[in-house]
Amino acid sequence: MASTTANHEETCTHCGSRLIYLDWEERLDPHQIQKLWRCLECKQEFVTLQASEEESVSSAEIVKPFFPGLLVG
């Protein structure tokens, strides 16, 4: 499986086909997203790394809206 950090231009890194689709993505850390692409022409898979400027949400920010009545202060 090939890996690249360059900007993805919606073409297969193996055959150049534009018939690709995003199969999976995962946030590696607050600043990087890894994406797995598949080509419908040559059946190759390749991974791209995308910089992310989004700030990650803390677990306290996630839990607070759901459990405010259960917190004892």
Secondary structure, 3 states (H helix, E strand, C coil): CEEECCCCCCCCCCCCCCCEEEEEEEEEECCEEEEEEEECCCCCEEEEEEECCCCCCCHHHHHCCCCHHHCCC
